Amino acid sequence: SEIQTYEDLGLCRYGEGGQFIEDGHPTLEGKIPVNPSGGLIACGHPVGATGLMQAVFAHWQLQGTIGTHFGGDETLQIPNARRGLIHSHAGTGTYVTVSILERP
């Protein structure tokens, strides 16, 4: 679940995931923006290239070039993004990968 993932990734303490969401922390304007692209469903869920799409979007965030790739729309750009975390799983807990990108 979304709450469990936030807790497992250490974005909040165990048992505090619900409050983390209610407080608006994972929103675009929040303290830890999550899924600013709308997630993979919003991207057409490119099966087989799921992780690649996540990595590309995180890369664009770190470059500050979201507007370039969305027809000039800067609303999805996280100001001064320094790190991007990519979390992906296949099957029901069969494979889980986490990658962290960081701007130099």
Backbone as XML, in Angstrom:
<?xml version="1.0"?>
<chain id="A" units="angstrom">
  <residue number="1" name="SER">
    <atom name="N" x="0.830" y="-1.181" z="0.000"/>
    <atom name="CA" x="0.000" y="0.000" z="0.000"/>
    <atom name="C" x="0.874" y="1.244" z="0.000"/>
  </residue>
  <residue number="2" name="GLU">
    <atom name="N" x="0.284" y="2.343" z="-0.332"/>
    <atom name="CA" x="1.008" y="3.615" z="-0.359"/>
    <atom name="C" x="1.575" y="3.949" z="1.022"/>
  </residue>
  <residue number="3" name="ILE">
    <atom name="N" x="0.760" y="3.779" z="2.053"/>
    <atom name="CA" x="1.207" y="4.096" z="3.413"/>
    <atom name="C" x="2.385" y="3.219" z="3.806"/>
  </residue>
  <residue number="4" name="GLN">
    <atom name="N" x="2.273" y="1.924" z="3.554"/>
    <atom name="CA" x="3.350" y="0.991" z="3.907"/>
    <atom name="C" x="4.634" y="1.337" z="3.157"/>
  </residue>
  <residue number="5" name="THR">
    <atom name="N" x="4.524" y="1.708" z="1.906"/>
    <atom name="CA" x="5.704" y="2.068" z="1.119"/>
    <atom name="C" x="6.392" y="3.298" z="1.703"/>
  </residue>
  <residue number="6" name="TYR">
    <atom name="N" x="5.631" y="4.318" z="2.064"/>
    <atom name="CA" x="6.230" y="5.512" z="2.678"/>
    <atom name="C" x="6.981" y="5.143" z="3.950"/>
  </residue>
  <residue number="7" name="GLU">
    <atom name="N" x="6.375" y="4.282" z="4.757"/>
    <atom name="CA" x="7.011" y="3.859" z="6.008"/>
    <atom name="C" x="8.247" y="3.009" z="5.733"/>
  </residue>
  <residue number="8" name="ASP">
    <atom name="N" x="8.148" y="2.055" z="4.804"/>
    <atom name="CA" x="9.287" y="1.182" z="4.480"/>
    <atom name="C" x="10.460" y="1.962" z="3.901"/>
  </residue>
  <residue number="9" name="LEU">
    <atom name="N" x="10.184" y="3.003" z="3.140"/>
    <atom name="CA" x="11.248" y="3.820" z="2.553"/>
    <atom name="C" x="11.843" y="4.807" z="3.558"/>
  </residue>
  <residue number="10" name="GLY">
    <atom name="N" x="11.236" y="4.900" z="4.727"/>
    <atom name="CA" x="11.752" y="5.801" z="5.752"/>
    <atom name="C" x="11.339" y="7.251" z="5.562"/>
  </residue>
  <residue number="11" name="LEU">
    <atom name="N" x="10.305" y="7.480" z="4.752"/>
    <atom name="CA" x="9.823" y="8.849" z="4.566"/>
    <atom name="C" x="9.084" y="9.334" z="5.810"/>
  </residue>
  <residue number="12" name="CYS">
    <atom name="N" x="8.604" y="8.381" z="6.606"/>
    <atom name="CA" x="7.971" y="8.675" z="7.889"/>
    <atom name="C" x="8.157" y="7.444" z="8.770"/>
  </residue>
  <residue number="13" name="ARG">
    <atom name="N" x="7.866" y="7.569" z="10.042"/>
    <atom name="CA" x="8.014" y="6.444" z="10.971"/>
    <atom name="C" x="6.879" y="5.443" z="10.782"/>
  </residue>
  <residue number="14" name="TYR">
    <atom name="N" x="7.152" y="4.187" z="11.160"/>
    <atom name="CA" x="6.107" y="3.166" z="11.118"/>
    <atom name="C" x="4.939" y="3.589" z="12.000"/>
  </residue>
  <residue number="15" name="GLY">
    <atom name="N" x="3.752" y="3.426" z="11.459"/>
    <atom name="CA" x="2.547" y="3.809" z="12.174"/>
    <atom name="C" x="2.135" y="5.256" z="11.942"/>
  </residue>
  <residue number="16" name="GLU">
    <atom name="N" x="2.975" y="6.024" z="11.248"/>
    <atom name="CA" x="2.673" y="7.437" z="11.017"/>
    <atom name="C" x="2.377" y="7.751" z="9.550"/>
  </residue>
  <residue number="17" name="GLY">
    <atom name="N" x="2.260" y="6.720" z="8.721"/>
    <atom name="CA" x="2.028" y="6.926" z="7.293"/>
    <atom name="C" x="0.727" y="7.633" z="6.978"/>
  </residue>
  <residue number="18" name="GLY">
    <atom name="N" x="-0.335" y="7.274" z="7.697"/>
    <atom name="CA" x="-1.627" y="7.920" z="7.474"/>
    <atom name="C" x="-1.566" y="9.409" z="7.776"/>
  </residue>
  <residue number="19" name="GLN">
    <atom name="N" x="-0.946" y="9.748" z="8.886"/>
    <atom name="CA" x="-0.814" y="11.158" z="9.266"/>
    <atom name="C" x="0.092" y="11.899" z="8.287"/>
  </residue>
  <residue number="20" name="PHE">
    <atom name="N" x="1.122" y="11.204" z="7.801"/>
    <atom name="CA" x="2.040" y="11.764" z="6.802"/>
    <atom name="C" x="1.245" y="12.230" z="5.580"/>
  </residue>
  <residue number="21" name="ILE">
    <atom name="N" x="0.307" y="11.389" z="5.142"/>
    <atom name="CA" x="-0.532" y="11.731" z="3.989"/>
    <atom name="C" x="-1.509" y="12.852" z="4.348"/>
  </residue>
  <residue number="22" name="GLU">
    <atom name="N" x="-2.186" y="12.717" z="5.486"/>
    <atom name="CA" x="-3.162" y="13.738" z="5.900"/>
    <atom name="C" x="-2.526" y="15.118" z="6.050"/>
  </residue>
  <residue number="23" name="ASP">
    <atom name="N" x="-1.265" y="15.145" z="6.475"/>
    <atom name="CA" x="-0.561" y="16.418" z="6.637"/>
    <atom name="C" x="-0.081" y="16.998" z="5.305"/>
  </residue>
  <residue number="24" name="GLY">
    <atom name="N" x="-0.281" y="16.250" z="4.214"/>
    <atom name="CA" x="0.061" y="16.760" z="2.885"/>
    <atom name="C" x="1.530" y="16.683" z="2.515"/>
  </residue>
  <residue number="25" name="HIS">
    <atom name="N" x="2.312" y="15.922" z="3.268"/>
    <atom name="CA" x="3.748" y="15.860" z="2.991"/>
    <atom name="C" x="4.102" y="15.285" z="1.612"/>
  </residue>
  <residue number="26" name="PRO">
    <atom name="N" x="3.368" y="14.273" z="1.086"/>
    <atom name="CA" x="3.764" y="13.730" z="-0.219"/>
    <atom name="C" x="3.190" y="14.474" z="-1.426"/>
  </residue>
  <residue number="27" name="THR">
    <atom name="N" x="2.541" y="15.609" z="-1.214"/>
    <atom name="CA" x="1.983" y="16.366" z="-2.339"/>
    <atom name="C" x="3.079" y="17.175" z="-3.032"/>
  </residue>
  <residue number="28" name="LEU">
    <atom name="N" x="2.781" y="17.688" z="-4.192"/>
    <atom name="CA" x="3.760" y="18.461" z="-4.959"/>
    <atom name="C" x="4.284" y="19.652" z="-4.156"/>
  </residue>
  <residue number="29" name="GLU">
    <atom name="N" x="3.427" y="20.252" z="-3.341"/>
    <atom name="CA" x="3.836" y="21.390" z="-2.513"/>
    <atom name="C" x="4.335" y="20.948" z="-1.141"/>
  </residue>
  <residue number="30" name="GLY">
    <atom name="N" x="4.275" y="19.651" z="-0.857"/>
    <atom name="CA" x="4.622" y="19.139" z="0.463"/>
    <atom name="C" x="6.113" y="19.045" z="0.724"/>
  </residue>
  <residue number="31" name="LYS">
    <atom name="N" x="6.438" y="18.555" z="1.908"/>
    <atom name="CA" x="7.822" y="18.463" z="2.356"/>
    <atom name="C" x="8.606" y="17.405" z="1.575"/>
  </residue>
  <residue number="32" name="ILE">
    <atom name="N" x="7.930" y="16.324" z="1.142"/>
    <atom name="CA" x="8.577" y="15.264" z="0.360"/>
    <atom name="C" x="7.646" y="14.912" z="-0.806"/>
  </residue>
  <residue number="33" name="PRO">
    <atom name="N" x="7.703" y="15.654" z="-1.906"/>
    <atom name="CA" x="6.812" y="15.375" z="-3.037"/>
    <atom name="C" x="6.997" y="13.951" z="-3.572"/>
  </residue>
  <residue number="34" name="VAL">
    <atom name="N" x="5.889" y="13.268" z="-3.771"/>
    <atom name="CA" x="5.899" y="11.891" z="-4.274"/>
    <atom name="C" x="5.052" y="11.838" z="-5.541"/>
  </residue>
  <residue number="35" name="ASN">
    <atom name="N" x="5.542" y="11.164" z="-6.559"/>
    <atom name="CA" x="4.817" y="10.973" z="-7.822"/>
    <atom name="C" x="4.362" y="12.270" z="-8.486"/>
  </residue>
  <residue number="36" name="PRO">
    <atom name="N" x="5.255" y="13.231" z="-8.666"/>
    <atom name="CA" x="4.817" y="14.479" z="-9.297"/>
    <atom name="C" x="4.316" y="14.282" z="-10.727"/>
  </residue>
  <residue number="37" name="SER">
    <atom name="N" x="4.696" y="13.177" z="-11.356"/>
    <atom name="CA" x="4.240" y="12.912" z="-12.725"/>
    <atom name="C" x="2.824" y="12.361" z="-12.759"/>
  </residue>
  <residue number="38" name="GLY">
    <atom name="N" x="2.307" y="11.967" z="-11.594"/>
    <atom name="CA" x="1.010" y="11.301" z="-11.560"/>
    <atom name="C" x="1.182" y="9.798" z="-11.518"/>
  </residue>
  <residue number="39" name="GLY">
    <atom name="N" x="2.423" y="9.339" z="-11.526"/>
    <atom name="CA" x="2.693" y="7.904" z="-11.478"/>
    <atom name="C" x="2.682" y="7.280" z="-12.857"/>
  </residue>
  <residue number="40" name="LEU">
    <atom name="N" x="2.904" y="5.997" z="-12.873"/>
    <atom name="CA" x="3.037" y="5.302" z="-14.153"/>
    <atom name="C" x="1.725" y="5.159" z="-14.905"/>
  </residue>
  <residue number="41" name="ILE">
    <atom name="N" x="0.607" y="5.168" z="-14.207"/>
    <atom name="CA" x="-0.677" y="5.119" z="-14.910"/>
    <atom name="C" x="-0.823" y="6.375" z="-15.764"/>
  </residue>
  <residue number="42" name="ALA">
    <atom name="N" x="-0.398" y="7.519" z="-15.226"/>
    <atom name="CA" x="-0.460" y="8.775" z="-15.980"/>
    <atom name="C" x="0.494" y="8.765" z="-17.166"/>
  </residue>
  <residue number="43" name="CYS">
    <atom name="N" x="1.497" y="7.903" z="-17.117"/>
    <atom name="CA" x="2.477" y="7.806" z="-18.213"/>
    <atom name="C" x="2.145" y="6.664" z="-19.169"/>
  </residue>
  <residue number="44" name="GLY">
    <atom name="N" x="0.990" y="6.050" z="-19.003"/>
    <atom name="CA" x="0.622" y="4.937" z="-19.869"/>
    <atom name="C" x="1.192" y="3.613" z="-19.395"/>
  </residue>
  <residue number="45" name="HIS">
    <atom name="N" x="1.795" y="3.558" z="-18.233"/>
    <atom name="CA" x="2.420" y="2.383" z="-17.629"/>
    <atom name="C" x="3.159" y="1.547" z="-18.671"/>
  </residue>
  <residue number="46" name="PRO">
    <atom name="N" x="4.348" y="2.010" z="-19.054"/>
    <atom name="CA" x="5.130" y="1.324" z="-20.083"/>
    <atom name="C" x="5.714" y="0.008" z="-19.566"/>
  </residue>
  <residue number="47" name="VAL">
    <atom name="N" x="4.905" y="-1.043" z="-19.549"/>
    <atom name="CA" x="5.324" y="-2.341" z="-19.011"/>
    <atom name="C" x="6.640" y="-2.759" z="-19.652"/>
  </residue>
  <residue number="48" name="GLY">
    <atom name="N" x="7.578" y="-3.171" z="-18.831"/>
    <atom name="CA" x="8.902" y="-3.542" z="-19.313"/>
    <atom name="C" x="9.865" y="-2.373" z="-19.280"/>
  </residue>
  <residue number="49" name="ALA">
    <atom name="N" x="9.323" y="-1.165" z="-19.295"/>
    <atom name="CA" x="10.172" y="0.024" z="-19.244"/>
    <atom name="C" x="9.773" y="0.900" z="-18.056"/>
  </residue>
  <residue number="50" name="THR">
    <atom name="N" x="9.093" y="0.295" z="-17.100"/>
    <atom name="CA" x="8.598" y="1.035" z="-15.947"/>
    <atom name="C" x="9.714" y="1.780" z="-15.227"/>
  </residue>
  <residue number="51" name="GLY">
    <atom name="N" x="10.764" y="1.065" z="-14.841"/>
    <atom name="CA" x="11.881" y="1.682" z="-14.134"/>
    <atom name="C" x="12.563" y="2.747" z="-14.967"/>
  </residue>
  <residue number="52" name="LEU">
    <atom name="N" x="12.643" y="2.509" z="-16.267"/>
    <atom name="CA" x="13.275" y="3.480" z="-17.158"/>
    <atom name="C" x="12.492" y="4.794" z="-17.170"/>
  </residue>
  <residue number="53" name="MET">
    <atom name="N" x="11.166" y="4.718" z="-17.248"/>
    <atom name="CA" x="10.356" y="5.944" z="-17.247"/>
    <atom name="C" x="10.509" y="6.685" z="-15.926"/>
  </residue>
  <residue number="54" name="GLN">
    <atom name="N" x="10.552" y="5.944" z="-14.824"/>
    <atom name="CA" x="10.750" y="6.586" z="-13.523"/>
    <atom name="C" x="12.107" y="7.291" z="-13.482"/>
  </residue>
  <residue number="55" name="ALA">
    <atom name="N" x="13.137" y="6.630" z="-13.990"/>
    <atom name="CA" x="14.491" y="7.209" z="-13.985"/>
    <atom name="C" x="14.556" y="8.459" z="-14.856"/>
  </residue>
  <residue number="56" name="VAL">
    <atom name="N" x="13.926" y="8.407" z="-16.012"/>
    <atom name="CA" x="13.921" y="9.564" z="-16.914"/>
    <atom name="C" x="13.218" y="10.749" z="-16.248"/>
  </residue>
  <residue number="57" name="PHE">
    <atom name="N" x="12.068" y="10.500" z="-15.634"/>
    <atom name="CA" x="11.337" y="11.592" z="-14.987"/>
    <atom name="C" x="12.155" y="12.179" z="-13.838"/>
  </residue>
  <residue number="58" name="ALA">
    <atom name="N" x="12.792" y="11.320" z="-13.036"/>
    <atom name="CA" x="13.638" y="11.810" z="-11.935"/>
    <atom name="C" x="14.806" y="12.624" z="-12.486"/>
  </residue>
  <residue number="59" name="HIS">
    <atom name="N" x="15.389" y="12.157" z="-13.582"/>
    <atom name="CA" x="16.505" y="12.871" z="-14.217"/>
    <atom name="C" x="16.062" y="14.265" z="-14.668"/>
  </residue>
  <residue number="60" name="TRP">
    <atom name="N" x="14.904" y="14.344" z="-15.300"/>
    <atom name="CA" x="14.384" y="15.643" z="-15.736"/>
    <atom name="C" x="14.155" y="16.561" z="-14.540"/>
  </residue>
  <residue number="61" name="GLN">
    <atom name="N" x="13.648" y="15.995" z="-13.440"/>
    <atom name="CA" x="13.445" y="16.804" z="-12.229"/>
    <atom name="C" x="14.772" y="17.394" z="-11.766"/>
  </residue>
  <residue number="62" name="LEU">
    <atom name="N" x="15.803" y="16.563" z="-11.711"/>
    <atom name="CA" x="17.098" y="17.017" z="-11.214"/>
    <atom name="C" x="17.747" y="18.024" z="-12.158"/>
  </residue>
  <residue number="63" name="GLN">
    <atom name="N" x="17.492" y="17.884" z="-13.445"/>
    <atom name="CA" x="17.998" y="18.853" z="-14.423"/>
    <atom name="C" x="17.212" y="20.161" z="-14.376"/>
  </residue>
  <residue number="64" name="GLY">
    <atom name="N" x="15.988" y="20.090" z="-13.851"/>
    <atom name="CA" x="15.114" y="21.263" z="-13.857"/>
    <atom name="C" x="14.502" y="21.507" z="-15.222"/>
  </residue>
  <residue number="65" name="THR">
    <atom name="N" x="14.348" y="20.432" z="-16.012"/>
    <atom name="CA" x="13.874" y="20.575" z="-17.395"/>
    <atom name="C" x="12.479" y="20.005" z="-17.635"/>
  </residue>
  <residue number="66" name="ILE">
    <atom name="N" x="11.682" y="19.840" z="-16.595"/>
    <atom name="CA" x="10.342" y="19.272" z="-16.765"/>
    <atom name="C" x="9.540" y="20.055" z="-17.806"/>
  </residue>
  <residue number="67" name="GLY">
    <atom name="N" x="9.583" y="21.365" z="-17.741"/>
    <atom name="CA" x="8.826" y="22.193" z="-18.683"/>
    <atom name="C" x="9.193" y="21.925" z="-20.130"/>
  </residue>
  <residue number="68" name="THR">
    <atom name="N" x="10.455" y="21.651" z="-20.390"/>
    <atom name="CA" x="10.924" y="21.354" z="-21.743"/>
    <atom name="C" x="10.234" y="20.115" z="-22.303"/>
  </residue>
  <residue number="69" name="HIS">
    <atom name="N" x="9.955" y="19.157" z="-21.439"/>
    <atom name="CA" x="9.384" y="17.882" z="-21.867"/>
    <atom name="C" x="7.863" y="17.848" z="-21.783"/>
  </residue>
  <residue number="70" name="PHE">
    <atom name="N" x="7.264" y="18.896" z="-21.218"/>
    <atom name="CA" x="5.814" y="18.957" z="-21.080"/>
    <atom name="C" x="5.262" y="20.230" z="-21.709"/>
  </residue>
  <residue number="71" name="GLY">
    <atom name="N" x="5.789" y="20.591" z="-22.860"/>
    <atom name="CA" x="5.276" y="21.724" z="-23.624"/>
    <atom name="C" x="5.323" y="23.058" z="-22.898"/>
  </residue>
  <residue number="72" name="GLY">
    <atom name="N" x="6.333" y="23.251" z="-22.075"/>
    <atom name="CA" x="6.479" y="24.512" z="-21.361"/>
    <atom name="C" x="5.771" y="24.561" z="-20.019"/>
  </residue>
  <residue number="73" name="ASP">
    <atom name="N" x="5.030" y="23.497" z="-19.676"/>
    <atom name="CA" x="4.306" y="23.453" z="-18.402"/>
    <atom name="C" x="5.275" y="23.123" z="-17.270"/>
  </residue>
  <residue number="74" name="GLU">
    <atom name="N" x="5.514" y="24.083" z="-16.406"/>
    <atom name="CA" x="6.459" y="23.932" z="-15.288"/>
    <atom name="C" x="5.778" y="23.488" z="-13.998"/>
  </residue>
  <residue number="75" name="THR">
    <atom name="N" x="4.464" y="23.243" z="-14.021"/>
    <atom name="CA" x="3.747" y="22.959" z="-12.772"/>
    <atom name="C" x="4.206" y="21.676" z="-12.092"/>
  </residue>
  <residue number="76" name="LEU">
    <atom name="N" x="4.793" y="20.735" z="-12.831"/>
    <atom name="CA" x="5.258" y="19.482" z="-12.230"/>
    <atom name="C" x="6.697" y="19.559" z="-11.744"/>
  </residue>
  <residue number="77" name="GLN">
    <atom name="N" x="7.364" y="20.671" z="-12.011"/>
    <atom name="CA" x="8.767" y="20.816" z="-11.608"/>
    <atom name="C" x="8.865" y="21.077" z="-10.110"/>
  </residue>
  <residue number="78" name="ILE">
    <atom name="N" x="9.668" y="20.281" z="-9.431"/>
    <atom name="CA" x="9.948" y="20.507" z="-8.012"/>
    <atom name="C" x="11.109" y="21.492" z="-7.952"/>
  </residue>
  <residue number="79" name="PRO">
    <atom name="N" x="10.895" y="22.663" z="-7.367"/>
    <atom name="CA" x="11.961" y="23.670" z="-7.332"/>
    <atom name="C" x="13.204" y="23.157" z="-6.596"/>
  </residue>
  <residue number="80" name="ASN">
    <atom name="N" x="14.353" y="23.360" z="-7.200"/>
    <atom name="CA" x="15.639" y="23.001" z="-6.592"/>
    <atom name="C" x="15.729" y="21.542" z="-6.163"/>
  </residue>
  <residue number="81" name="ALA">
    <atom name="N" x="15.163" y="20.637" z="-6.954"/>
    <atom name="CA" x="15.238" y="19.205" z="-6.625"/>
    <atom name="C" x="16.699" y="18.778" z="-6.540"/>
  </residue>
  <residue number="82" name="ARG">
    <atom name="N" x="17.052" y="18.092" z="-5.472"/>
    <atom name="CA" x="18.438" y="17.640" z="-5.273"/>
    <atom name="C" x="18.579" y="16.130" z="-5.406"/>
  </residue>
  <residue number="83" name="ARG">
    <atom name="N" x="17.532" y="15.398" z="-5.010"/>
    <atom name="CA" x="17.576" y="13.941" z="-5.070"/>
    <atom name="C" x="16.263" y="13.407" z="-5.606"/>
  </residue>
  <residue number="84" name="GLY">
    <atom name="N" x="16.359" y="12.263" z="-6.280"/>
    <atom name="CA" x="15.171" y="11.573" z="-6.745"/>
    <atom name="C" x="15.258" y="10.111" z="-6.357"/>
  </residue>
  <residue number="85" name="LEU">
    <atom name="N" x="14.205" y="9.582" z="-5.769"/>
    <atom name="CA" x="14.155" y="8.183" z="-5.377"/>
    <atom name="C" x="13.209" y="7.453" z="-6.311"/>
  </residue>
  <residue number="86" name="ILE">
    <atom name="N" x="13.665" y="6.343" z="-6.839"/>
    <atom name="CA" x="12.863" y="5.529" z="-7.748"/>
    <atom name="C" x="12.602" y="4.208" z="-7.050"/>
  </residue>
  <residue number="87" name="HIS">
    <atom name="N" x="11.339" y="3.857" z="-6.894"/>
    <atom name="CA" x="10.940" y="2.617" z="-6.214"/>
    <atom name="C" x="10.057" y="1.838" z="-7.167"/>
  </residue>
  <residue number="88" name="SER">
    <atom name="N" x="10.413" y="0.592" z="-7.408"/>
    <atom name="CA" x="9.642" y="-0.210" z="-8.347"/>
    <atom name="C" x="9.595" y="-1.650" z="-7.850"/>
  </residue>
  <residue number="89" name="HIS">
    <atom name="N" x="8.493" y="-2.320" z="-8.131"/>
    <atom name="CA" x="8.409" y="-3.737" z="-7.767"/>
    <atom name="C" x="7.729" y="-4.500" z="-8.885"/>
  </residue>
  <residue number="90" name="ALA">
    <atom name="N" x="8.055" y="-5.781" z="-8.946"/>
    <atom name="CA" x="7.455" y="-6.662" z="-9.947"/>
    <atom name="C" x="6.780" y="-7.807" z="-9.207"/>
  </residue>
  <residue number="91" name="GLY">
    <atom name="N" x="5.598" y="-8.160" z="-9.642"/>
    <atom name="CA" x="4.868" y="-9.213" z="-8.948"/>
    <atom name="C" x="4.448" y="-8.722" z="-7.573"/>
  </residue>
  <residue number="92" name="THR">
    <atom name="N" x="4.051" y="-9.631" z="-6.746"/>
    <atom name="CA" x="3.650" y="-9.285" z="-5.385"/>
    <atom name="C" x="4.832" y="-9.507" z="-4.464"/>
  </residue>
  <residue number="93" name="GLY">
    <atom name="N" x="5.676" y="-8.501" z="-4.374"/>
    <atom name="CA" x="6.848" y="-8.593" z="-3.518"/>
    <atom name="C" x="7.937" y="-9.502" z="-4.045"/>
  </residue>
  <residue number="94" name="THR">
    <atom name="N" x="7.858" y="-9.887" z="-5.316"/>
    <atom name="CA" x="8.851" y="-10.787" z="-5.889"/>
    <atom name="C" x="10.184" y="-10.082" z="-6.079"/>
  </residue>
  <residue number="95" name="TYR">
    <atom name="N" x="10.156" y="-8.935" z="-6.723"/>
    <atom name="CA" x="11.355" y="-8.133" z="-6.950"/>
    <atom name="C" x="11.064" y="-6.698" z="-6.542"/>
  </residue>
  <residue number="96" name="VAL">
    <atom name="N" x="11.972" y="-6.119" z="-5.811"/>
    <atom name="CA" x="11.833" y="-4.718" z="-5.428"/>
    <atom name="C" x="13.169" y="-4.039" z="-5.688"/>
  </residue>
  <residue number="97" name="THR">
    <atom name="N" x="13.135" y="-2.902" z="-6.356"/>
    <atom name="CA" x="14.363" y="-2.138" z="-6.587"/>
    <atom name="C" x="14.153" y="-0.700" z="-6.133"/>
  </residue>
  <residue number="98" name="VAL">
    <atom name="N" x="15.212" y="-0.137" z="-5.606"/>
    <atom name="CA" x="15.208" y="1.265" z="-5.213"/>
    <atom name="C" x="16.492" y="1.878" z="-5.738"/>
  </residue>
  <residue number="99" name="SER">
    <atom name="N" x="16.375" y="2.982" z="-6.433"/>
    <atom name="CA" x="17.539" y="3.723" z="-6.925"/>
    <atom name="C" x="17.408" y="5.158" z="-6.446"/>
  </residue>
  <residue number="100" name="ILE">
    <atom name="N" x="18.528" y="5.756" z="-6.108"/>
    <atom name="CA" x="18.527" y="7.155" z="-5.689"/>
    <atom name="C" x="19.453" y="7.929" z="-6.616"/>
  </residue>
  <residue number="101" name="LEU">
    <atom name="N" x="18.904" y="8.943" z="-7.253"/>
    <atom name="CA" x="19.684" y="9.822" z="-8.118"/>
    <atom name="C" x="19.941" y="11.107" z="-7.349"/>
  </residue>
  <residue number="102" name="GLU">
    <atom name="N" x="21.111" y="11.680" z="-7.550"/>
    <atom name="CA" x="21.446" y="12.911" z="-6.841"/>
    <atom name="C" x="22.132" y="13.876" z="-7.789"/>
  </residue>
  <residue number="103" name="ARG">
    <atom name="N" x="21.741" y="15.125" z="-7.699"/>
    <atom name="CA" x="22.349" y="16.170" z="-8.507"/>
    <atom name="C" x="23.702" y="16.528" z="-7.897"/>
  </residue>
  <residue number="104" name="PRO">
    <atom name="N" x="24.745" y="16.690" z="-8.744"/>
    <atom name="CA" x="26.067" y="17.040" z="-8.194"/>
    <atom name="C" x="26.067" y="18.420" z="-7.566"/>
  </residue>
</chain>
